[in-house]
Amino acid sequence: MNKNTYITLAVILLALIALVFVQKKNSVAPTTSENATTTQKLVTGTDQETFSGTITAVDTGCFSDATCSVTVDGKKIVLVTGGRGVSPDVKVGKLLGVNSVGDLEQKIGAHANVFATTTPDGNYSIYGNENYYVEVVVMQSAS
């Protein structure tokens, strides 16, 4: 074989290797993109709201790969989502006034202050900004 044949074969081989890498990358990308889109829809909204009210319900479903939330005057606030890989770049707010989501179950009827984002499904979330919070307030009784 002459020199041109070797060069042609080398170019074809490199083109095939490049094609395999591109196809492999494209086959992985949609799954990653779909997961990112799902997480993005869950954790970020377009509006931020601050409100206060009474804790009326607590959902500890994140203990079994679902969502943990607290409901304040009929407004559901997502605190933790289990079973989803959330990028380390996603900022998450804080739960204040209690040690954990599980402690919220004893706080039904307590007052809470909330700063959260709205979600596309009409709820709220503390995902997307580390300044978001749900603060359980211990009310001082008048004496």
Backbone as a printed PyTorch tensor [residue, N CA C, xyz], in Angstrom:
tensor([[[  0.8380,  -1.1780,   0.0000],
         [  0.0000,   0.0000,   0.0000],
         [  0.8810,   1.2390,   0.0000]],

        [[  0.3530,   2.2700,  -0.6290],
         [  1.1380,   3.4910,  -0.6820],
         [  0.7580,   4.4190,   0.4770]],

        [[  1.4800,   5.5130,   0.5860],
         [  1.3200,   6.4640,   1.6850],
         [ -0.0920,   7.0740,   1.6950]],

        [[ -0.6440,   7.3900,   0.5420],
         [ -1.9850,   7.9820,   0.4570],
         [ -3.0550,   7.0320,   0.9800]],

        [[ -2.8910,   5.7530,   0.7580],
         [ -3.8550,   4.7640,   1.2470],
         [ -3.8520,   4.7440,   2.7740]],

        [[ -2.6650,   4.7830,   3.3790],
         [ -2.5750,   4.8140,   4.8370],
         [ -3.2200,   6.0780,   5.4130]],

        [[ -2.9820,   7.1850,   4.7790],
         [ -3.5800,   8.4480,   5.2320],
         [ -5.0960,   8.3830,   5.1160]],

        [[ -5.5980,   7.8570,   4.0110],
         [ -7.0420,   7.7290,   3.8050],
         [ -7.6530,   6.8110,   4.8660]],

        [[ -7.0190,   5.6920,   5.1320],
         [ -7.5200,   4.7630,   6.1560],
         [ -7.5040,   5.3980,   7.5440]],

        [[ -6.4540,   6.1650,   7.8390],
         [ -6.3670,   6.8390,   9.1330],
         [ -7.4790,   7.8710,   9.2840]],

        [[ -7.7540,   8.6200,   8.2400],
         [ -8.8250,   9.6230,   8.2710],
         [-10.1810,   8.9450,   8.4620]],

        [[-10.4220,   7.8460,   7.7590],
         [-11.6840,   7.1120,   7.8840],
         [-11.8350,   6.5610,   9.3050]],

        [[-10.7490,   6.0150,   9.8570],
         [-10.7840,   5.4770,  11.2120],
         [-11.0850,   6.5740,  12.2300]],

        [[-10.4380,   7.7110,  12.1030],
         [-10.7020,   8.8370,  13.0080],
         [-12.1390,   9.3340,  12.8750]],

        [[-12.6440,   9.3760,  11.6490],
         [-14.0240,   9.8010,  11.4300],
         [-15.0010,   8.8350,  12.0930]],

        [[-14.7450,   7.5510,  12.0090],
         [-15.5990,   6.5450,  12.6370],
         [-15.5650,   6.6700,  14.1670]],

        [[-14.3730,   6.8590,  14.7130],
         [-14.2470,   7.0260,  16.1600],
         [-15.0050,   8.2750,  16.6060]],

        [[-14.8590,   9.3790,  15.8810],
         [-15.5760,  10.6070,  16.2070],
         [-17.0800,  10.3940,  16.1290]],

        [[-17.5470,   9.6760,  15.1230],
         [-18.9680,   9.3970,  14.9650],
         [-19.5050,   8.5830,  16.1390]],

        [[-18.7510,   7.5980,  16.5960],
         [-19.1680,   6.7870,  17.7510],
         [-19.2920,   7.6630,  18.9890]],

        [[-18.3260,   8.5330,  19.2410],
         [-18.3890,   9.4150,  20.4020],
         [-19.5630,  10.3760,  20.3180]],

        [[-19.8270,  10.9410,  19.1590],
         [-20.9450,  11.8700,  18.9870],
         [-22.2680,  11.1550,  19.2280]],

        [[-22.4250,   9.9500,  18.6640],
         [-23.6700,   9.2130,  18.8610],
         [-23.8380,   8.8060,  20.3180]],

        [[-22.7550,   8.4150,  20.9610],
         [-22.8220,   8.0370,  22.3660],
         [-23.2170,   9.2380,  23.2140]],

        [[-22.6400,  10.3820,  22.9370],
         [-22.9720,  11.6050,  23.6640],
         [-24.4340,  11.9760,  23.4340]],

        [[-24.9110,  11.9000,  22.2090],
         [-26.2960,  12.2410,  21.9050],
         [-27.2780,  11.2770,  22.5430]],

        [[-26.9130,  10.0140,  22.6970],
         [-27.8350,   9.0640,  23.3040],
         [-27.9490,   9.2890,  24.8000]],

        [[-26.9220,   9.8210,  25.4590],
         [-26.9740,  10.0940,  26.8870],
         [-27.6140,  11.4490,  27.1660]],

        [[-27.3900,  12.4110,  26.3190],
         [-27.8350,  13.7770,  26.5640],
         [-29.3380,  13.9210,  26.7840]],

        [[-30.2320,  13.2960,  26.0010],
         [-31.6440,  13.5020,  26.2440],
         [-32.0870,  13.0580,  27.6310]],

        [[-31.5500,  11.9450,  28.1330],
         [-31.9310,  11.4900,  29.4670],
         [-31.5210,  12.5200,  30.5040]],

        [[-30.2810,  13.0060,  30.4190],
         [-29.8140,  14.0100,  31.3580],
         [-30.6570,  15.2700,  31.2300]],

        [[-30.9390,  15.6830,  30.0310],
         [-31.7340,  16.8740,  29.8010],
         [-33.1450,  16.7150,  30.3400]],

        [[-33.7390,  15.5320,  30.1200],
         [-35.0820,  15.2980,  30.6310],
         [-35.0950,  15.3640,  32.1490]],

        [[-34.1030,  14.7570,  32.8170],
         [-34.0520,  14.8150,  34.2730],
         [-33.8610,  16.2440,  34.7460]],

        [[-32.9910,  16.9880,  34.0880],
         [-32.7710,  18.3730,  34.4790],
         [-34.0390,  19.1850,  34.2920]],

        [[-34.7670,  18.9390,  33.1960],
         [-36.0030,  19.6600,  32.9600],
         [-37.0350,  19.3260,  34.0180]],

        [[-37.1680,  18.0520,  34.3720],
         [-38.1220,  17.6520,  35.4040],
         [-37.7820,  18.3180,  36.7220]],

        [[-36.5070,  18.2700,  37.1060],
         [-36.0970,  18.8880,  38.3460],
         [-36.3090,  20.3900,  38.2820]],

        [[-35.9650,  20.9880,  37.1690],
         [-36.1280,  22.4270,  37.0190],
         [-37.5850,  22.8200,  37.2000]],

        [[-38.5100,  22.0850,  36.5890],
         [-39.9250,  22.3950,  36.7300],
         [-40.3650,  22.2800,  38.1730]],

        [[-39.7920,  21.3270,  38.8930],
         [-40.1790,  21.1080,  40.2690],
         [-39.6440,  22.1940,  41.1790]],

        [[-38.4210,  22.6270,  40.9660],
         [-37.7660,  23.4440,  41.9660],
         [-37.7500,  24.9340,  41.6990]],

        [[-38.0400,  25.3690,  40.5160],
         [-37.9680,  26.7980,  40.2830],
         [-39.2650,  27.3260,  39.7110]],

        [[-39.5440,  28.5230,  40.0300],
         [-40.7190,  29.1920,  39.5010],
         [-40.3480,  30.5670,  39.0220]],

        [[-41.3370,  31.3120,  38.6590],
         [-41.0690,  32.6440,  38.1500],
         [-41.2910,  33.7150,  39.1990]],

        [[-42.0340,  33.3890,  40.2450],
         [-42.3690,  34.3800,  41.2560],
         [-41.9050,  33.9250,  42.6320]],

        [[-41.6130,  34.8970,  43.4620],
         [-41.2750,  34.6370,  44.8500],
         [-42.3540,  35.2690,  45.7000]],

        [[-42.6910,  34.6200,  46.8000],
         [-43.7010,  35.1730,  47.6860],
         [-43.2690,  35.0070,  49.1270]],

        [[-43.6800,  35.9640,  49.9290],
         [-43.5170,  35.8950,  51.3760],
         [-44.9130,  35.9270,  51.9720]],

        [[-45.1990,  34.9930,  52.8680],
         [-46.5060,  34.9740,  53.5250],
         [-46.3820,  34.2860,  54.8760]],

        [[-47.3930,  34.4430,  55.7010],
         [-47.4380,  33.8360,  57.0270],
         [-48.7870,  33.1690,  57.2040]],

        [[-48.8370,  32.2270,  58.1080],
         [-50.1010,  31.5690,  58.4000],
         [-49.9110,  30.4220,  59.3610]],

        [[-50.9300,  29.5830,  59.4330],
         [-50.9470,  28.4530,  60.3530],
         [-50.5980,  27.1700,  59.6120]],

        [[-49.7410,  26.3670,  60.2080],
         [-49.3990,  25.0640,  59.6290],
         [-50.6190,  24.1630,  59.7720]],

        [[-51.1300,  23.6860,  58.6480],
         [-52.3350,  22.8640,  58.6620],
         [-52.0770,  21.4140,  58.2780]],

        [[-50.9370,  21.1130,  57.6380],
         [-50.6330,  19.7340,  57.2480],
         [-49.1390,  19.5830,  57.0070]],

        [[-48.6730,  18.3380,  57.1520],
         [-47.2760,  17.9920,  56.9010],
         [-47.2680,  16.6710,  56.1460]],

        [[-46.4530,  16.5900,  55.1010],
         [-46.2990,  15.3560,  54.3410],
         [-44.8370,  14.9480,  54.4230]],

        [[-44.5680,  13.7760,  54.9960],
         [-43.1940,  13.2890,  55.1410],
         [-42.8900,  12.1850,  54.1250]],

        [[-43.4660,  12.2920,  52.9490],
         [-43.2630,  11.3000,  51.8930],
         [-41.8330,  11.1840,  51.4070]],

        [[-41.0040,  12.2010,  51.6410],
         [-39.6130,  12.1270,  51.1740],
         [-38.8340,  11.0710,  51.9300]],

        [[-39.3690,  10.6180,  53.0530],
         [-38.7090,   9.5420,  53.7860],
         [-38.7580,   8.2500,  52.9810]],

        [[-39.6670,   8.2000,  51.9840],
         [-39.7650,   7.0080,  51.1200],
         [-39.7500,   7.4160,  49.6470]],

        [[-38.8290,   8.2860,  49.2690],
         [-38.5950,   8.6840,  47.8760],
         [-39.7230,   9.4870,  47.2440]],

        [[-40.4340,  10.2430,  48.0020],
         [-41.4570,  11.1210,  47.4330],
         [-41.1070,  12.5550,  47.8230]],

        [[-42.0990,  13.3420,  48.1630],
         [-41.8820,  14.7440,  48.4900],
         [-42.2950,  15.0250,  49.9230]],

        [[-41.4890,  15.7920,  50.6260],
         [-41.8690,  16.3040,  51.9420],
         [-42.3310,  17.7390,  51.7480]],

        [[-43.4350,  18.0540,  52.3830],
         [-43.9650,  19.4030,  52.2660],
         [-44.6760,  19.7890,  53.5500]],

        [[-44.9040,  21.0690,  53.6730],
         [-45.7080,  21.6050,  54.7660],
         [-46.7670,  22.4920,  54.1220]],

        [[-47.9640,  22.4660,  54.6760],
         [-49.0380,  23.3010,  54.1570],
         [-49.3150,  24.3920,  55.1730]],

        [[-49.2680,  25.6350,  54.7010],
         [-49.5110,  26.8020,  55.5420],
         [-50.7090,  27.5310,  54.9560]],

        [[-51.7990,  27.5380,  55.7090],
         [-53.0500,  28.1620,  55.2560],
         [-53.4330,  27.7530,  53.8410]],

        [[-53.3510,  26.4530,  53.5560],
         [-53.7690,  25.9240,  52.2570],
         [-52.7270,  26.0220,  51.1610]],

        [[-51.5630,  26.5780,  51.4560],
         [-50.4950,  26.6990,  50.4630],
         [-49.4320,  25.6480,  50.7530]],

        [[-49.2320,  24.7150,  49.8040],
         [-48.2660,  23.6290,  49.9690],
         [-46.8790,  24.1150,  49.5700]],

        [[-45.9170,  23.9210,  50.4770],
         [-44.5370,  24.3190,  50.2180],
         [-43.6710,  23.0590,  50.1950]],

        [[-43.0300,  22.7640,  49.0640],
         [-42.1410,  21.6120,  48.9330],
         [-40.8430,  21.9400,  49.6620]],

        [[-40.4790,  21.0480,  50.6020],
         [-39.2610,  21.2240,  51.3800],
         [-38.1270,  20.3390,  50.8850]],

        [[-38.4500,  19.0750,  50.5880],
         [-37.4430,  18.0890,  50.1900],
         [-38.0800,  17.1510,  49.1770]],

        [[-37.3300,  16.8190,  48.1450],
         [-37.7850,  15.7930,  47.2180],
         [-36.8410,  14.6230,  47.3160]],

        [[-37.3760,  13.4690,  47.6110],
         [-36.5690,  12.2600,  47.7170],
         [-36.5430,  11.5370,  46.3910]],

        [[-35.5410,  10.7190,  46.2010],
         [-35.4660,   9.8820,  45.0130],
         [-35.1210,  10.6090,  43.7350]],

        [[-34.7480,  11.8560,  43.7970],
         [-34.3580,  12.6050,  42.6030],
         [-32.9440,  13.0980,  42.8000]],

        [[-32.1790,  12.9780,  41.7450],
         [-30.8350,  13.5170,  41.7930],
         [-30.8860,  15.0040,  41.5220]],

        [[-30.6200,  15.7920,  42.5380],
         [-30.6060,  17.2350,  42.3600],
         [-29.1600,  17.6730,  42.2160]],

        [[-28.8950,  18.4250,  41.2020],
         [-27.5520,  18.9170,  40.9430],
         [-27.0330,  19.6760,  42.1570]],

        [[-25.7560,  19.5330,  42.4580],
         [-25.1870,  20.2980,  43.5670],
         [-25.2510,  21.8050,  43.3130]],

        [[-25.4850,  22.1980,  42.0670],
         [-25.5940,  23.6190,  41.7440],
         [-26.9450,  24.2020,  42.1540]],

        [[-27.9260,  23.3450,  42.4400],
         [-29.2540,  23.8200,  42.8210],
         [-29.2050,  24.2700,  44.2740]],

        [[-29.6310,  25.4710,  44.4990],
         [-29.6580,  26.0310,  45.8510],
         [-30.9650,  25.6330,  46.5200]],

        [[-30.9010,  25.3720,  47.8240],
         [-32.0770,  24.9930,  48.5840],
         [-32.1440,  25.8640,  49.8240]],

        [[-33.3420,  26.3280,  50.1500],
         [-33.5510,  27.1600,  51.3250],
         [-33.4800,  26.3680,  52.6210]],

        [[-33.9830,  26.9730,  53.6910],
         [-33.8330,  26.3920,  55.0220],
         [-35.1800,  26.1790,  55.7050]],

        [[-35.1850,  25.2300,  56.6170],
         [-36.2950,  25.0080,  57.5180],
         [-35.8370,  25.5280,  58.8680]],

        [[-36.4980,  26.5460,  59.3780],
         [-36.0770,  27.2080,  60.6120],
         [-37.0860,  26.9560,  61.7320]],

        [[-36.6060,  26.9090,  62.9540],
         [-37.4860,  26.7760,  64.1120],
         [-37.7550,  25.3350,  64.5200]],

        [[-37.3170,  24.3750,  63.7250],
         [-37.3970,  22.9560,  64.0540],
         [-36.1080,  22.3020,  63.5740]],

        [[-35.8110,  21.1250,  64.1240],
         [-34.5680,  20.4480,  63.7450],
         [-34.6660,  19.6780,  62.4410]],

        [[-35.8830,  19.2340,  62.0860],
         [-36.0210,  18.4130,  60.8860],
         [-37.4550,  18.4480,  60.3760]],

        [[-37.6410,  17.9120,  59.1830],
         [-38.9800,  17.8230,  58.5970],
         [-39.8860,  16.9860,  59.5040]],

        [[-39.3560,  15.9170,  60.0850],
         [-40.1490,  15.0630,  60.9690],
         [-40.7000,  15.8120,  62.1670]],

        [[-39.9750,  16.8210,  62.6420],
         [-40.4440,  17.6090,  63.7890],
         [-41.6580,  18.4740,  63.4510]],

        [[-41.9010,  18.7050,  62.1780],
         [-43.0400,  19.5320,  61.7770],
         [-44.3790,  18.8940,  62.1460]],

        [[-44.4080,  17.5650,  62.2290],
         [-45.6730,  16.8900,  62.5350],
         [-46.2310,  17.3150,  63.8840]],

        [[-45.3590,  17.6940,  64.8180],
         [-45.8220,  18.1760,  66.1230],
         [-46.1240,  19.6730,  66.1120]],

        [[-45.9660,  20.3160,  64.9700],
         [-46.1620,  21.7670,  64.8840],
         [-47.4400,  22.1530,  64.1220]],

        [[-48.2950,  21.1880,  63.8230],
         [-49.5710,  21.5330,  63.1780],
         [-50.3280,  22.4470,  64.1220]],

        [[-50.7850,  23.5620,  63.5940],
         [-51.4450,  24.5850,  64.3940],
         [-50.5250,  25.7290,  64.7630]],

        [[-49.2150,  25.5490,  64.5740],
         [-48.2530,  26.6100,  64.8840],
         [-48.2340,  27.6350,  63.7550]],

        [[-47.6940,  28.7910,  64.0570],
         [-47.5590,  29.8720,  63.0790],
         [-46.2650,  29.6640,  62.2980]],

        [[-46.2880,  30.0030,  60.9980],
         [-45.0910,  29.8890,  60.1650],
         [-44.9850,  31.0930,  59.2370]],

        [[-43.7490,  31.4950,  59.0090],
         [-43.4290,  32.5150,  58.0170],
         [-42.7550,  31.8080,  56.8530]],

        [[-43.0870,  32.2100,  55.6260],
         [-42.5810,  31.5260,  54.4430],
         [-42.0510,  32.5390,  53.4390]],

        [[-40.8990,  32.2180,  52.8550],
         [-40.3760,  32.9270,  51.6900],
         [-40.0010,  31.8330,  50.7080]],

        [[-40.7330,  31.7440,  49.5890],
         [-40.5520,  30.6330,  48.6530],
         [-40.8780,  31.0770,  47.2360]],

        [[-40.5680,  30.2040,  46.2910],
         [-40.8980,  30.4510,  44.8980],
         [-42.1640,  29.6790,  44.5370]],

        [[-42.8700,  30.1790,  43.5570],
         [-44.0320,  29.4460,  43.0700],
         [-43.5530,  28.3550,  42.1200]],

        [[-44.3480,  27.2910,  42.0140],
         [-44.0280,  26.1970,  41.0980],
         [-45.0950,  26.1600,  40.0110]],

        [[-44.7880,  25.5490,  38.8810],
         [-45.7580,  25.5070,  37.7830],
         [-47.0950,  24.8490,  38.1530]],

        [[-47.0780,  23.9750,  39.1700],
         [-48.3200,  23.3060,  39.5620],
         [-49.1300,  24.1020,  40.5770]],

        [[-48.7190,  25.3490,  40.8580],
         [-49.4860,  26.2140,  41.7460],
         [-49.1030,  26.1080,  43.2100]],

        [[-48.0780,  25.3420,  43.5120],
         [-47.6000,  25.2320,  44.8870],
         [-46.3970,  26.1440,  45.0750]],

        [[-45.6330,  25.8760,  46.1070],
         [-44.4450,  26.6590,  46.4210],
         [-43.2890,  25.7090,  46.6830]],

        [[-42.0620,  26.2420,  46.6640],
         [-40.8740,  25.4260,  46.8860],
         [-39.7760,  26.2890,  47.4730]],

        [[-38.9350,  25.6550,  48.3140],
         [-37.7520,  26.3680,  48.8180],
         [-36.5130,  25.9920,  48.0110]],

        [[-36.7030,  25.2920,  46.8850],
         [-35.5930,  24.9830,  45.9800],
         [-35.3470,  26.1840,  45.0620]],

        [[-34.0910,  26.4240,  44.7320],
         [-33.7530,  27.4520,  43.7600],
         [-33.0840,  28.6810,  44.3350]],

        [[-33.0930,  28.8230,  45.6810],
         [-32.4900,  30.0040,  46.2980],
         [-32.1940,  29.6630,  47.7530]],

        [[-30.9590,  29.8310,  48.1760],
         [-30.6400,  29.4900,  49.5580],
         [-31.2170,  30.4790,  50.5630]],

        [[-31.8130,  31.5690,  50.0930],
         [-32.4710,  32.5260,  50.9930],
         [-33.9280,  32.1650,  51.2830]],

        [[-34.4970,  31.2020,  50.5470],
         [-35.8650,  30.7650,  50.8210],
         [-35.9080,  30.0870,  52.1920]],

        [[-37.0760,  30.1350,  52.8290],
         [-37.2050,  29.4970,  54.1420],
         [-38.6620,  29.2290,  54.4890]],

        [[-38.8240,  28.2810,  55.3920],
         [-40.0690,  28.0970,  56.1310],
         [-39.6390,  28.1900,  57.5850]],

        [[-40.1830,  29.1650,  58.3010],
         [-39.8050,  29.4000,  59.6930],
         [-41.0030,  29.1110,  60.5920]],

        [[-40.8270,  28.1280,  61.4530],
         [-41.8670,  27.8200,  62.4380],
         [-41.6480,  28.7590,  63.6070]],

        [[-42.6980,  29.5060,  63.9590],
         [-42.5910,  30.5250,  64.9950],
         [-43.2670,  30.0230,  66.2620]],

        [[-42.5350,  30.0520,  67.3550],
         [-43.1270,  29.7010,  68.6490],
         [-43.7420,  30.9730,  69.1940]],

        [[-45.0490,  30.9410,  69.3420],
         [-45.7680,  32.1190,  69.8150],
         [-45.6750,  32.1710,  71.3400]],

        [[-45.3690,  33.3270,  71.8560],
         [-45.3240,  33.5150,  73.3020],
         [-46.7480,  33.7210,  73.8050]],

        [[-47.1180,  32.9830,  74.8400],
         [-48.4710,  33.1500,  75.3670],
         [-48.4930,  34.3750,  76.2650]],

        [[-49.6080,  35.0910,  76.2150],
         [-49.7550,  36.2810,  77.0290],
         [-49.9540,  35.8640,  78.4900]],

        [[-49.2130,  36.4990,  79.3760],
         [-49.3810,  36.1400,  80.7910],
         [-49.6160,  37.3500,  81.6260]]])
